[in-house]
């Protein structure tokens, strides 16, 4: 299907988006059982080892609410500006769950833990947009199915499926926005920025690892279109489990174009879930989207209502960290980086790691250079997050060695590689690899004299005012000393030779 351009789609229709963000909490145990929570760390569990009778839905097993998960949910609700319900209730959500052995999910329906909030979202040009939050409710995650034998990795065409219940029962908070209307061409950007803001919040709260590549935080993006000037929403699609910022933006763009193409051809939009394909940048149909009635919600009979002590709620409120928008504006002012550089850090999800590097003693510009440059390049090559390669303290120490003149920029990149390879701190790598800059005048003068012997006319050119001629000698000295010469000191010694 040839899709209309985004511009043509927006000329005819106003997009309406709604975002459902699922946050896996990092409590040590699961939502309703004592089984270890795989979302609490980066540890990889063998399939079906982080489980208990409750996870498997075995007869006679009963759920028990994780108090720490409730605390994390309240903190998240408060950070979203929500009201905390004086009483909330769990409910059973019924439909066929091959990856939840009891065949229903314990969630919350009409009595969520938090409701009626809003969050400020900062767009790329620092425009603020208020996104209204309808609810944030507690639930358990489902397990994981691996479809075998097919080409796509999906159930269609697969010969059989393997189920891993490790994720079943992991505590989740689902954050649901109210419909976002009027964003127009900025709707895709707003969707991406909103999820970035949610991730910033949960990381600041310390309630989740929030690693999107691991599914700790994922987004379902609802998109519908209404004709320009209309006041009723169109039929929506729900693109499920999008797990990167870039993909959220791309998925919303694709759905706007797809739906506009169908509507302009006089065709109807099917209310359905859709799958996002990162490789093609397209969505494909999933299943018809169910309404609440289809899930046959009813109160969970094995659990009492959650009634948090108001004093406990106020204690949690008093401990809330700085809001993401306020934090960004504070850092932007303190660091004095160019707007494009600061936004690049935000888009690359490197703001926190750069902040930690600055707190470790590094200048903001230098920290930005290392994390956005060499460390991001190495991370892309290796297919890992940049913050897994080095610590803020290691980067700050490396930059301190550059500032002290122990190594130059070129040598510092080699030192960084040693740090990434696990060879130790910057000083340890410099010592073990012999990377310190040669600043001994005797060694530098010997190399300069050898270079001048090959190019005897350079001193005359410098005496005639062509100081840039020293560059040829500096280059030769750097080559002779394997790039470890102090270039500034070499220049000074050459000019001294010319004045002699």
Buried (B, 14 or more C-beta within 10 A) or exposed (E): EEBBEBEBBBEEBBBBBBBBBBBBBBBEBBBBBEBBBBBBEEEEBEBBEBBBBBBBBEEEBEBEBBEBBBBBBBBBBBBBBBEBBEEBBBBBBBEEBEBBBBEBBBBBBEBBBBBBBBBBBBBBEEEEBEBEBBBBBBBBBBBBBEBEEBEEEBEEEBEEBEBBBBBBBBBBBBBBBBBBBEBEBBBBBBBBBBBBBBBBBBBBBEBBBBBBEBBBBBBBBBBBBBEEEEEEBBBBBBBBEBBBBEBBBBBBBBBBBBBBBBBEEEEEBEBBBBBBBEEEEBBEEBEEBEEEEEBEBEBBEEBEEBEBEEEEBEEBEEEBBEBBBEBBBEBBEEBEBEEEBBBBBBBBBBBBBBBBBBEBEBBBBBBBBBBBEBBBEBBEEEEEBBBEBBBBBBBBBBBBBBEEEBBBEEBBBBBBBBBBEEEBBBBBBBEEBEBBBBBEBEBBBBBBEEBBEEEEEBBEBBEEEEBEBBEBBBEBBBEBBEBBBBBEBBBBBBBEBBEE
